[in-house]
């Protein structure tokens, strides 16, 4: 039997996930979303890197700044789902390329705002229609009703994911406290 290429297996032979009763990793929502994202963004990543000299993550920051306008880097981190330090590092090349500007409050550099430059806005206007086409092609197999249902489902899942992260963050903080303070001994 001939080997099936990886992408053909995922596209045609993987089967529907059993989300209600997962039996393997293939049935987990996060795995399914990861596979969907990795395959659907591969072309966007290549386009951004090869044609425009930016990474997919840099494109994400440009897109968020186009959507929301100037904002604090911490707000950009929040909206991108990245931590502050990764966002700060990712902004450096965008600043160096003249696609994003940074301004600080007079007398206090801690309060900064980042914004698209005119060059950044022009780049956004060149890339967004092509990313929108990827979006349309990805959703093409779905009916209008299914797309609306997907939007409602994502709207329900997003707060749940944030709640999971918040609960997980509390658990990690508690574990760190125990790990750094040594074993806890109950007093009688």
N, C-alpha and C positions, 0 to 999 in steps of 0.2 A: 504494500500500500504506500502511495506517495505521501510525503510529509505535507501537511496543510500549513501554508504560511500563517504566521501568528495573527495578522490582522484579519485574514479570511475566517479563521476560527472564531475570533471575537465577534466579527460581523454576522456570521451565518450559523455557527455551530455551538456557541456558548449556551444557548437556551435562555429561557426566561428565568430570572432569579425568583427564588421562593422567599420573598421579603417577609411574609407573615410567619414563616417557620423556617428560619435559616438552618441549613445543615452543614454548610461549608462557607468559607470566605466568599465564594462566588455569589452567595445569597445575601450578603451584607450590603446595605445601602451605600455606605462609604466606599466600599470597593467598586460598586457599580458606578458611582459618581466619579471616582478616580479614573476608571477606564474611559468613561465618556469624555471627561476633561482632557485626559492625555491624548486621545485620538483626535478630538475636535479642535484642539489648540495647536497641534503640531504644525499645521500650515501657517497659522498666525505667527507662531514663533519663528519659523523660517523666514517669512515675509519681513517681520520686524528686524531681525538680525541681518539678513542679506540685503534687503532693499533700503532700509532706513537706519541701520546702525544702532538700533536700540534693542534691549531685551524685552521679552514678553512682560516682565514685571514693570519695567520702565514704561511700557505702553499702558499698563494698568494705572500707574500713577498719573500719566498724562490724561488718560480718559477720565479719571476721578476729578482732576483739577478742571477739566473742561466742563464736567457735569455740575460741580459744586462751586467753582470759583476759588479765589484765594482762601487759604486756610492754614491753620497751625500745622506743623509737621505731625504733631501728636494726633490731630483730627484725621489727617491723611492716613496715618497708621491704623487708626480705628476703622475707618471706612474700607481700607484695603484688607483688613484681617491679618495684617503683619504686625510684628512688635515694633516698638519705637526705634530700637537700634538698627534693625534691618532696613526700616524705612529711611532713616537718616543716611545710612550707607548707600542705599539705592538712589537717593536724591543727588549725591555728589556727582555722578556722571552726567545727570540731566542738567545740573548747574553748569558743569564744565562745558557741555555742548551748547549752552545758551538756550535750552528749551524751557527751563524753569528759572525763575528769579526768587531770591530770598531777601526779605527785608526784616529788619529788627526794629523793635521799639527803641526810640532814642533813649540812651542811658541804661538800657537793660536788654542785653542780647538774648536773654532767656526767652523773651516773648518775640517769636519770629513768625512770619507768614511766608508761605511759598505760593507762587502763582505761575501760570503759563506765561511765557514771553510771546510776542507776536510769532516768532519762529515755532514755538511749541504749539500754538494755536493752528498755524498752517499745517504742521505735521499731523496733528489730530484730524484736521479736515481731509487730509489725504488718506489716512489709515482707516478712519471710522467707516466709510462706505464699504471698504473691503471686508472689515470684520463683521459688519452688518450682513453682508452677503453670506458669510460663514454661518451666522446665526440663522438666517433664512433657510439655508440648505439643511442645516441640522434639524430644524423644526418641520421641514417639508413633509415627512411621513405622517405628521399629526394633523388631525382636523382642527378647525378653529376652536371647536368645543374642547378638544383635548389640550390644546395650547392654553386655553383659559383655565382648565382644570389643573394643569401643571403649574401655572402661575399661582393659583390659590393654594396648591399643595406646598410650593416653595415658601409662600407667605406664612404658612403654618409651621413648617419645619425650621425656618430661620430662627425664630425665638427659642425653639426647643434646643437647637444646636448651641445657641448662646448660653442658655441655662445649663446645659451639660458642661460647657467649658467653664462656666463660673463655678459650678459645683466641683469640677475636677481641679480647678485652680485652688479652691479652698482645701481640698484633700491634700494636694501637693504642698501647700503652705504648712498644713498641720504636720505632714511627714517631715518636712525640712526642720520645723521647730523641734520635733522629737529627736531627729538625727543630730542636730547641732547642739542640743542641750544635754545629750547623753540619756541613758536609760532613766525612765521615770519610776521612782520608787514610791509606792503608796505608804503614807504614814498612818500609824494606828491611833 
